[in-house]
Amino acid sequence: MGLQQFHLSIPALDLDATYRWYVEGLGCHPGRRSADALILDLGGHQLVAQRSSAAALGAEQAGIYPRHFGLVLAELEAWHQLQQRARAADLRFGVQPRCRFAGEILEHHTFFLIDPAGNWLEFKHYSHPEAVLGCRDQSAVGDPRHGA
């Protein structure tokens, strides 16, 4: 089986603001665009921003739950560079960068950003790659400090 890419469609209130945030701010590569949608390359995956009304979105999510998405970066340096890029572009942080489970098998660095439509994005790097999809003997999932 060849390369598999993840596809995610998200709401966008303003496609121009979404373009600026993801392309100029976050560094995504733009793809096709129509009057109602914008395709973005988020770490090699297809992210589609769909024009939506504020009424369709409802109330803005108050924290990282119930939904967020993002990338797991293979290198800690890439995680640091993305964090610095987000700060330089004055992107809105929902949760400041930090290390969770320091010294444990689940140790990872994480931060959350909030895009112009209120979508929460998490960017993280695991110190032990097997913790991304493995370590089934561990029960820690989520962050109780942020509602889970």
N, C-alpha and C positions, 0 to 999 in steps of 0.2 A: 504494500500500500504506500502511495506517495505521501508527500507532505500534507498534513491536515491543518487547516486554518480554522480558527474559531470565528464565528460571525455573531455580532451583537447589534441590535437596533436600539437606539436610545432617543428620548425626546429632546427637542431643541426648540427654544422659544424664538431665537433669532439666528438664522444660519450664518450671517456675517460675523456676529459675535462668537458663535461656535467655531467658525473657521479660525478666527484670530486666536482664540483660547487654545485650541488643539494644535494648530499648525505653527503659529508664531510663538505661542507660549510654551506648549508642551513639546513641540518638535515633531509632531506627526506629519506624515506625507499625505497630501491630498490626492484623492482619486476623482472619480466622476462627480458631477454636481448637477442637480436640476433645481427648479424653483422650490421644490418641497423636500429635498434630501441632499445630503452630502456624505460621500464615502471617504473614510479616513483609514490610513494604515497605522494601527496602534500595535507596535512591536511585531509586525508581520501578520497581524490579524485584521479582519474587516470589521470596522466600526462604522455603522450607518446612523447619522444624525437625521432624524425625521422631524420636519417642522410640526410643532404641536402648539396648542393654545394653552395659556395659563390655566384655564378652566379644566382642560383635559388632564393636566398634571396634578391638580388638587393642591393640598397643603405641602409646603416644602418639608422634606424629611429632616428631622431634628438631630440626627446622629448617623452613625455608620450602619445602623440596622433600620429597616429590614433588608435593604438591598444596597449593594455596591459592587463594583467590578474594578479590574485593574490588571497589573502585570506583576509577575514574579521575575525579578531580574537575576540573571545567573551570576553576575559579578557585583561585589559590594561597591566597587568604584563607580560602576554604572548607576547604582542607586544614589550614591553621593552626588554624581554629576546631574542626575535628573532633579534631585532636591535643590541643588544650586540653581539650575535653570528655572525651576518653578519660582524660586525666590526672586531671581533677577527679573522675571516677567511679571512679578507682583501677582501671581496666581493665589487664589484663596485657599488657605490650609484649613481643613476641617479638624484634623488631628496632627499635631506637630510631630516631626521625626523622633523616633525613639527605638530602643531595643527591647524586645519582649523575650522572656524566658532566657535571660543571659546565663550562659554556662551550661545550658541544658540542650538536649538533642533537638528541641523545637525552637532554639534561638533564631530570631529573625529581626531584621530592621524594617520598620514600617513607617509610612506617613500617608495621610489622606488629603486629597484635594477635592474641591467642590467646583464644578463647571458652571457656566452662566445659567443653565436650566435647573441647577440644584442636584445634578447627578453626582454621587460620591464615587471617587476613584481611589483605590488603594495601590500603592507601589511598595513592594517588599523584596527583601533578599534573605534567603535562608542560609545560615552558616553551614548547615548539613543538608545537601541536596535531597537526601532520602526523606526528609521531613515534608517536602512539598506534597507528595501523594502517598507516602508510606507511613511508617511508624504507627501502625494500627494498634499497637499496645498502649499508645498514649491516648488520653481522653480529653486533653485540653483543646477546645475549639472555640473561637470567638474571644471577645474581650469584655469581661463583666463591667469594666469601668465605662464602657460605652453602650450599655444596654443589653448585653447578652450574657 
